[in-house]
């Protein structure tokens, strides 16, 4: 999977902002990216501090661009642009103060076209990464929410990988049926980038009316609304997980379904189910989990776990840039 993404980036190299330029994990990942020549890191921080930290821990970051909010030569232009984006919600002084922080400064670098994408969260919370993105980059035309998915990867005995997509496991706590439609569309689109031909299941504790309840109705409604939009991929629901992935159970519980038994793209009813589901697949199913990948924004902006390691930063940087 990553070879294909790297080949894509080699054909069209990108620039990625790291909002925490002095973090050792960011520096290690940046050094590795620079050796590949397909993705240029833009490190936010004081140049002397960034270079000194990299030297102390032995990573070569020559070729990376280091931008410091305190000395950025286009800060006045950036402040004016942010004031316009916030449309009376923040004064120029408030914008200037916000732009001293790496998360806002990095997001505006993407908004102004200095970089193609952003990866943050090594020390920032998810909220501190998502908030500037919503305020400045904003959602794509036609999208009302930001959502997320995880790409799950597990080696097969045949030498290739099994790749699944799961959404939304990290952002929307209890999405409505209309929000689930948007989550499903974005998750399917993301899945394709990673080589998945989406077969999408709206998951529930019920299969085609076998159970009753508000959440069952919500998933059935979301599926019906998406089908009415004529998506260019098969979709069905509501489905229990066994009916979604087991051909035997799918044929028994949902005969004639284009998805039952063969689903590879899963939409969960809420964040509880999604978060538990992807972690079960990760910890008991042997899948590597990549994400959360933020969906629905005008530019690729992604969030790291604060417990991440350098390899996870490297992998998420490639994923983020491939979305650009």
Buried (B, 14 or more C-beta within 10 A) or exposed (E): BBEEBBEBBEEEEBBBBBBBBBBBBBBBBBBBBBEEEBBBBBBBBBBEEBBEBBEEEEBBBEEBBBBBBEEBEBBEEBBEBBBEBBEEEBEEEBBBEBBEBBBBBBBBBBBBEBBBBBBBBBBBEBEBBBBBBBBBBBBBEEBEBBBBBBBBBBEEEEEEBBBBBBBBBBBBEEBEBEBBBBBBBBBBBBBEBBEBEBBBBBBBBBBBEBEEEEBBBBBBBBBBBBBEEEBEBBBBBBBBBBBBBBEEBBBBBBEEBEBBBBBBBBBBBBBEBBBEBBBEBBEEEEBBBBBBBBBBBBBBBBBBBEEBEBEBBBBBBBBBBBBB
